[in-house]
Amino acid sequence: MNKSNNKDNFGQAVQSNKGGFTGKLGFVLAASGSAVGLGNLWRFPYLTAQYGGGAFILCYVLLAVFFGLVMLMLEIGIGRNTGKSVIGAFPLLNKKFKWMGYLSILAPLIIVPYYCVIGGWVLKYAFAYISGAEGIIGANITPEITKNFFNAFVTDPWQPLIFFLIFAAVTILIVCLGVQKGIEKMSKILMPALAVIAVFLMFYVLCQENALKGLEFVLVPKFEDITFNTLLGAVGQLFYSLSIGMCIMITYGSYMKKDVNIKSSSLQIAIFDSAFAFIASLIIIPAVFAFGGGESALQNQGTSLMFVQLTNVFNNLPGGQIIGVLFFILVFFAAVTSSVSLVETIVAALCENKKINRVLACIIVFAVIIVLGTLSSLGNGTLSSFKIAGKSILDAFDFLANNIIIPVVAITTCLFAGWFIDKNILPKEIGLEKNKWLKSYFNVVVKYIAPICILIILVTGLFIKL
């Protein structure tokens, strides 16, 4: 295989004058904030219900340890070794792979506009619970009323746009402030707050009558439910949960100090992310078991799980309005930390590649978000008749990014690291060179196991409805 001739750069971080995280805590909290997002709060719980509860969680945890950790360390290692954003990192290790940087930036560029649209929906619901809006709170509220409330909101031409712009502006402002004053400072405030709210909600829900049935469903695996589709669903969730395949961790890794241990940091990120997904399941699933119709109410849910099904649940909970406020604040915090990481990946690439300052890069990205996000928002109402391959604009963007671009980027990243650069560069950067077993395991996963697993996800995502 072709190797880069620029061997003097191998294993050495390229020093740059850009800012970075002040230490391990800042990096771990920021990277965990990127990983913890909407995928943890609605996708993980409904997949848990769809694939057998405890069986799915068992598969997910095992795959996170033996597969997800390697992918995390791989992307962080590339970022810190090069000190570059996604556009600069790949050609520095092998100049023939400059094209990979441009491919990698496509996913966050497509995702962040519609992600901000959904973030605006979360913000709307937080305000609705705070104000006690009709259609969500009240003794006579039925599932049909909450569904109509959601549909009326998302199809309205102006309300979703206003909340989308507020959410996007908050994201851009944080990124504008920079790595230390913006991203790191935000993460040190929001992540502990997010954890406190999540744990409180979990214990509150578990104290409700019949909630223990949901707890049992989550904790006790039925081994007959461990099927090929369960494993496939768990692998796919890793991409959502750990921000794999979007090269966010390459960007964040480029801000990481050399004395910070990549192995332990990656482990802490994976633990925090998995724990949060688990806690989210222990909030949502027992609550739905207690008040929302049980396991059947969780099957095949998407946005309706959070914005329709859970509002019905909160309406039946004692103190449901307060719980609703706390829940949607929780979701808002999680969504902001993830959207910030997506925007930072794009902004860092613009600053580095186009030699422009951070503020101008943020303005350019904000303009792109406004254009694509407006299309995504109006695609549910004014532009609902416009379809792309039979999908709404938002769903089409989501399918393109998550079912095509992210798996392709993940595969090419593994093949790049496994076959087209010196096999000792990344193990040395990560700190695996002294442990032959771990080094060999890392190389085998990157060269063979990960590309095969991701290829299966890509094929099934395109042609098979799980």
N, C-alpha and C positions, 0 to 999 in steps of 0.2 A: 504494500500500500504506500501511497505517496506520503511523505513526511515534510513538514516545514523545514527549510534549511536555516531558519532563524533560531538556531539552538541556543544562542546566548541569552535569549529571553525566556527559555523554558524554566519553569519553577520559580520565576522571579516576578514579583508584583511590579507592574509599571507604576512608578510614582507619579502622581498628578497633584495639581494644586486645588482640586475640588474638595469640598468638605466631606466629612465622614461621621459615622456614629462615634460617640465619645467612648464607648466601651461595650462589653458583652451584653449588659442589661439592655442598653438602648437598641442594640441590634436584634436581640432575641424578641423584645417586645414589639418592635416594628415589623419584623418578619412574621411573628405570630399574628399581629394585626392584619397583615396581608392575607394570611392563611384563613383566619377566622372571618367569615363573611356570610352572605345570604345562603351559600351552599350548605353551611353547617346548620342554619336555622330552619330551613324548610326542606332542602333536598335530602339531607342525611336522615331526618326522622321518617319521611315518607318512603325512602328506600329501605329503612329498617323494617317498616311495616310490610312493605311489598315482598321482601326477601326473608321473612321468617323471624324478625326480631333479634333475639340473642345470637342466632346463627349468622346473620349478616354482620353483627358487631364483632363476633369472634373472628370471622374472615377478614374484616377490615383491620382489626388490630394486628393480626399476624402479617398481613400484607404491608401495613405501614412500617412494621419493624424490619421486615426482610426485603422490602422493595422500595417503599416510599422514602426511607431514610437515605438510601443510596442515591436516589434521584435528587433529593434535597442537597446532599453533600456535593454531588456532581455540579449542580448549577452554582452553588455558593463558591465552590472551588474555582470554577472558571472565572467568576467575577473577581474574586480576590487575587488570583494569580495574575490577571491582566490589569486590574485596576481600571477597567473600561466598561462602558455601557454595552448593550447587546450588539450594537452596530460595530463597535471597535474591538470587542473581545475575540470574536471568531477569527478575523484575519490576522490578529496579532499572534495567535497560536499556529495558524496555517493560512497564509495569504490567499490561497485558492478558495477560501470559504467566506469571503466578504459578503456574498449573496445571502448567507444564512442570517446575518444581522438584520437585513431588511425583511426577510421572511418572518423572523421572530417578532418584529415590532408590529406586525399586522394584527395579531391576536388582541393585545391590549388596546390598540387603536380602534378596533371594531367593538370590543366589549364595553369599554368605559362609557360611551354615550348611552347605550340602553341600560347599563348598570345604574347610571345616574337617574334615568327615568324611573326605574324600580325603587331606587333610593328616595325619589320624590314621593312615590306612593307611600313608603314607610313614614316619611315626614308628615304627610297628610293624615295618616291614621293616628300618629302620635298627637297631633293637634286636635283631631276629632275626639279622642278619648279625654284629652285635657279639658276641652270645651263641653263635653257631654253631648255630642252631636246626635240628632235624631237619625235613626236608621242603624245605629250601633248599640246604643245603651237604652234600656227601658224594659219594663215588665212584659210588654206585649211584642217584643222583638222576636221574629221567627227567622229561620234560615233563609227563607225566601226574601225577607226584607233586607238582611245583610248582603245577600247576593245582589239584589237590585241596587243597594247603596254602592257596592264596588263597581258594578257595570255602569251606573250613571256617572260615577267619577271618572273612570278611565276612558269613557267615550266622549266626555266633555272636551271641547277643543281648547279651553283656556286653563282650567284648574290644574290638570296634570303638568302643563307647561310651566306654570308659575312655581310649583313645588320642585319640579325637575331643575329649573334654573337656580333655585335657592340651594339645593343639594350640590349641584355642580359648582356653584360659586364657593361654597364652603370647602369643597375638595381642592379647588384651584388655589384658594387663599392659603391653605395649609402647605401645599407644595411650593407656593411662591416664597414662603418664609424660609425654605431651605431644609437641609437634612437634619441639622441639630435643632434649630429654633422652630421648625415646623413639624416634620415627620416624627423625630425622636421625642420631642416635648409632648406632642399630641398622644403618642403611644404610651408614654409613661403616665399620662392622666387617664386616657380612655380605657386602656386594657385592664388596669386594676378595677376601675369602676364597672366595666363590663363583667368582670369575674364576680364581683360582689352581687350585682343585680341578678346574674344568672343563678348563682348558688341560692340566693334568697327565694327566687321564683321556684326553683326545683324543690326546696323543702316545703314551701307553701303548698304547691300542687300535690306533693306526696302525702300531705296530711289530710287531703280531702277523701271523702268516702268513695270507695271503689277504685281509688287510684292505684292501689297495690296490685290490681290485676294487670295494669299497664306496666308496673315495675317488674312483675314476674315475666311478662312478655319480652321486656328488654333484656333482663339479666339471665334468663334461663335459655340456653341454646337447645334447639331440637336438631339433632345431627342429621335427621332425614331431610331437613330443609337446606342443607349445604349441597347445593347443586352447581353446575357449571355457570348458570346465570347468576347465582348468588356471588360466586367468585368474580365474575365479570363485572357485576354491578359494584362490588367493593373496590376493584381496581380502578374503575372509572371514577368513583367518588374521590379517590386519592388525588386526582388531578384538580378537582374542585377544591378539596380541603387544604391541600398543601401548596397551592399555587404553582404546580408543576406544569411545564410546557408553555408557560407565558414568558419565561425568562425574567420574571420579576426578581427571582433570587440571584440571578447574575448581576442585576443592577444593585441590589442591596448588598451582595457580596463584595462588590467593588468599593463600597464604603466601609468595609470591615477592617479593623486593625489587624496587623500581622500577629500580634500576641494573643488574639482571641482564638480559642480552640473550636475548629469547625465541627468536629465530631460531637462534642458535648452540646454545642449550640444547636445543631441540627436535631439532636435527640430531644432537647428541651422544647424546640418549636413543635416537633411531632407530638410530644406528650401534651403540650398546651392545646394544640389544635384538636387532637383526638379527645381529650378530656372535655373540651367545650362542646364538641359534636355530641358526645355521650350525655352531657348535662342537658343540652338542647332536646335530646330524645326523652330525657327524664322530666322535662317540662311539658313537652307537647303530647307525647304518647299517653302517659297516665292521665293528663287532663282530658284528652279526647275519649279515653276509655271511661272516665268518670262522668262526663257530661255531653260528649259529642257523638256517641254511637259506636264506640269501640273500634276494633281493628278495621272493619269494613269502611269506616269513615276516612281512614288514612290511605286507602288504596288509590293508586294512580292520581295522586294530588300534585298540583304544581303551585302556581300563585294562589289558587283558591284555598289551599291549606292555611296559609298565613292570613289572607285578607278576608276570607269568608268563614271557613270552618272554625278557626281559632276565635274569631269575634263572637261566634255563637257560644263557644266554650266559656269565654270570659264573662259573657252576659249571665251565665248560670253560676259562676264562682262567687262566693261571698267577697265583697269588696272588688268586684270585677272591673270597675272603672279604674281604680288605682292599679290593679294588676295589668290592665291593658296599657296604661300609660307607661309603666315600668318595662313591659315587654317590648313595646315599640321604640322606647328610648334605647333599650338593649340592642334591638335590631339596627337602629340608626347608627349607634356607635360602631357596630360590627361592619356595617355597609360602608361607612366613611373610611375606616382604616384600610379596607380592601380597595376602595376606589382611589384612595391616595397612592397606594402602591402601583396601581395600573397607570395613573397619570405620571408618576415619577419615572417609570420605565420609559415613557415616551419623551418626557421633558429632558431627562439625562441624555438620551440619544441625540436630541436636537441641539442641546448645548455643546455636546462633544463634537458632533459631526458637522454642524453648520456654524460653529464658533459664535453662537449668540448667547446673550445673558439669560439668566433663569426667568426673569420677569417677562421678557419678550417671548420666550419659549412657552411659558404658561398662557400668555394671551393667544398664541397660535393654536395651542391645544384646546383652549376654551372655545375658540371659534369653531373648531372641528366638532367638539362635543355639542355645541348649540345646533349645528346643522344636522348631524346624524341623529342626535337625541330628539330633536323636534320631529324628524321623520318617524322615528320609533314611537314617539308619543302619539302623534296624529294617526299612526297606523291602526290604532284601536278605535278611532272614531271617524274623523273627517276623511282620512285616506284608507278606511277599512276595506274598501272595494279593491284597492291595489294589492295584489298578491305576488309574491316571489316564490315560484315553485309550489303554489298552493298555500303558502304560509304568510302570516302578517309580517310587516317589516321588522318588528322586534324579534319575532320568532325566527325569521330568516337570518338576521344578524347572529342570533344566538346559535343556530344550527351551524352556520358557516364557521364561527369561531371555535365552538366547543367540539363539534363532531368532525371537523376537517383540519383546520389550521393548527390547533393545539396538539392533536396526536401526531401530525406531520412534523411539527417543530420538535416534539419530544423524541420522535424516532431519529430524526436527523442529528439532534444534539447527542444522543447516545452513540450513533454510528461515528460521528465526528470525534467524540472523546475516546471511543474504543478502538478506532481503526486508523485515524488520520493525524494523530499527534502521538508523541512519545508516551508509552504506557506508564512511565514513572512520574510524569508531571503532576497530574492531579492527586494520585495517592500521596505524593510528597507534600503537596500543598495542604491536603486534608489532614495529614498526620498518620497515614497508614503504612508508611514505608518500613517501619520497624516490626510490624506484625504481618508476617508472610500470609497467614491464613486470611486475615481481613483484607489485605491487598488483593489476594487472588479472588476472594469473593466479590469484592467491588468490581474488579475487571470483568469477571464472568457475567455479573448482572448487567453491566453497562454494555458489553459487547454482544451478548446473546439473549439473556432472559428478558430484559426490559424492551428491546426492540420487537421481539416476538409478541409479548403481552400487549404492547401498545398497538401493534399492527392488527391484532385481533379486535381491540377496541375500535380502531378506525373502521375496519370492515363491518363489524356488527352495527356500529353507529350509523353507517351509511345505508346498510341494506336490511338490517334486522331490527324490528321493534321488540325490545325486551319486555 
